[in-house]
Amino acid sequence: MNNYTPFLKNPLVWTACITPFKDHSLNIDYEALERNLRKQAACENGIILFGSTGEGLSLSIEEKKNILNFVRRLSLDVPILSAVPTYSLESAMDWIKQCQDYELQGYLISTPLYTCPGAEGQTQWFQALLTIAQRPVMLYNVPRRTGVKLSAEALSVLKDYPFLVSLKDSSGCLSTAFEYIKTAPRIDLLCGDDHLMPAYSTLGSKGLVSVLSNVWPNFVKYYVQESLEGKWKKSFFWNAQHALSSASNPVPVKALMRLLNLISSDMVRLPLSKNDIPDLQSLRVLQQSALEEMESCGLSEV
């Protein structure tokens, strides 16, 4: 077992961080980014940069490196992962090599986009990236975005790689999650959908990779703790999922953060559009419900 593993396993919540942009120019809003990252650190939530929530595929390499330099100067005392580009092996390996210059704790790596490789292709893809990573890796199963399910057969080959420490499952399928646990019991299973955390906790999930913790980092951490202890019996996060399903992530969560003045602009980069949300009323209702739930739990946000 490598020295990174305990550090990677500590957070109950990993926040899939948004990348805030300034209105119209779509330049990165570093002030808003810092506010969000410091809130996550105050709650001891891990941070994932450049994933689908962070619009990583819409950011240039230069922008990503500028963000990493900025984050390095913040000296945050929480683990930080970078998502890895998943459209070509060459670009994925090149990004990992460039990240060696930064104090990242590891990488989030999904199955390749669009090509839908089988078990052997997936095995060789991940073997190549795990070999050069030399830092902890969180695999990511998200078939609704990549077009292909992470192969359990591939996982059975990969499971003993020392730097492979966790697996984020966003399949929404408990039988798939259970299959992964049986195949690779050493690897921590993380729930990849906020509303499914109580169900995943019954399978032995160790935590949550969350979108909503961008908005309520303290509340989400409490929810995960309660779920892991079998105490969460409320419907709030199921209702939140419905309210946030009107457009592709991160359009709704950015709209909600803008309503709450957590960011100054809800702009996203094409092909996403903030205009794909027809009505913000459901988000206003959601926030009011969140305030009531937090009050009932004796919570406040940082």
ABEGO torsion letter per residue (X at the ends): XBAAAAAAAABABBBBBBBBBBBGAGBBBAAAAAAAAAAAAAAGBBBBBGBAAAGAAABBAAAAAAAAAAAAAAGBABBBBBBBBAABAAAAAAAAAAAAABBBAEBBBBBBBGAGBBAAAAAAAAAAAAAAAGBBBBBBBBAAAAGBBBBAAAAAAAAABAABABBBBAAGBAAAAAAAAAABAABBBBBABAAAAAAAAAAGBAEBBBAAAAABAAAAAAAAAAAAAGABABAAAAAAAAAAAABBOAAAAAAAAAAAGABABABBBOABBAAABABAAAAAAAAAAAAAAAAAAGBBBX
